[in-house]
Amino acid sequence: MPGKTLAKKPELTFGSVCLVKTVDGLESAHLALLKNLVVDEKLHGIYLAFGKPGYKVFGPKSGLEEIVKSLFVIDARSGARIPAAEGQISLQGPTALTELSMYITKLTHDMSYRFVLIDSVNEVMAANGEDATEKFIEYVSGKVRRLEMNCIMFFVADRKAKKMMKTLESVSDQKIDM
């Protein structure tokens, strides 16, 4: 699989929240982490695609067949205009946080998924603003803790998002800088 490998693997115990802070190379960082979780650890998860549409990240030409069969992809980027593939759903758009929360509740009910990966918090914030994003992050992190799942949040640190960084650090058990 193309991309980088993880210099430091996250020490995830069930019920933990991990913040992965990147400066560049977000796509290769999240693919390396997914490879670790799905291929090496054999976990199934929910992938929240805010940055790129799910069909672009995990489409038939992506070369990620081994990873995508262990994921349920919620595409919050492309909108419902793109038909979702099996194991995927498309939301109305990145501002549909209530709809997304309902899907997360439904998907985590049977406990077959062991992690939720948010790609990326910056994109959630760009579409919804800081306050709504903060509430959404607190909801997701609280839910996964109660269910003893893991939550991995990707965030590109910049000067404009200092308040969000503090929120993310407050709900995270660990931070990995990539």
Secondary structure by P-SEA (a helix, b strand, c coil): cccccccccccccccbbbbbbbccaaaaaaaaaaaaaccccbbbbbbbcccccccccccccccaaaaaaacccccccccccccccccccccccccaaaaaaaaaaaaaccccccbbbbccaaaaaaaccaaaaaaaaaaaaaaaaaacbbbbbbbbcccccaaaaaaaaaaccccccc
